[in-house]
């Protein structure tokens, strides 16, 4: 995993790059399920200072 953070005007752009995982492997499956929620929570935290409510 790699995270790239770049300034874009008054905000920043976060790019998450993932690679090197075996196709169909357990790790790839795990991050595929959990990353969308995690990144959404991170976005909300950075924008508002609060995390998303628990589902």
C-alpha positions in Angstrom: 0.0 0.0 0.0 1.1 3.5 -0.7 -0.5 6.8 0.1 0.1 9.9 -1.9 -1.0 13.2 -0.6 -0.7 16.2 -2.9 -1.9 19.8 -2.4 -4.6 21.0 -4.8 -5.3 24.6 -4.1 -6.6 24.9 -0.6 -7.3 21.2 -0.2 -5.3 18.0 -0.6 -5.8 15.0 -2.7 -5.3 11.5 -1.2 -4.5 8.7 -3.6 -4.3 5.1 -2.3 -2.3 2.8 -4.4 -2.5 -0.9 -3.7 -0.6 -3.6 -5.5 1.5 -6.7 -5.1 -1.3 -8.9 -3.8 -2.1 -12.3 -5.1 -5.2 -12.3 -7.3 -8.0 -13.9 -5.4 -5.9 -13.9 -2.2 -7.2 -13.4 1.3 -5.5 -10.0 1.8 -6.9 -8.6 -1.4 -10.4 -9.8 -0.5 -10.1 -8.3 3.0 -9.0 -4.9 1.9 -11.6 -4.9 -0.9 -14.4 -5.2 1.7 -13.1 -2.9 4.4 -11.3 -0.1 2.4 -14.3 1.7 1.0 -15.7 2.3 4.6 -12.3 3.2 6.0 -11.6 5.7 3.3 -15.1 7.2 3.6 -14.6 7.6 7.4 -11.1 9.2 6.8 -12.6 11.6 4.3 -15.3 12.6 6.8 -12.8 13.0 9.6 -10.6 15.2 7.5 -13.5 17.4 6.3 -15.4 17.7 9.6 -13.2 16.6 12.4 -15.7 13.8 13.3 -15.9 10.2 12.2 -18.9 8.6 10.6 -21.4 7.1 13.1 -21.2 3.3 13.5 -23.4 1.3 11.2 
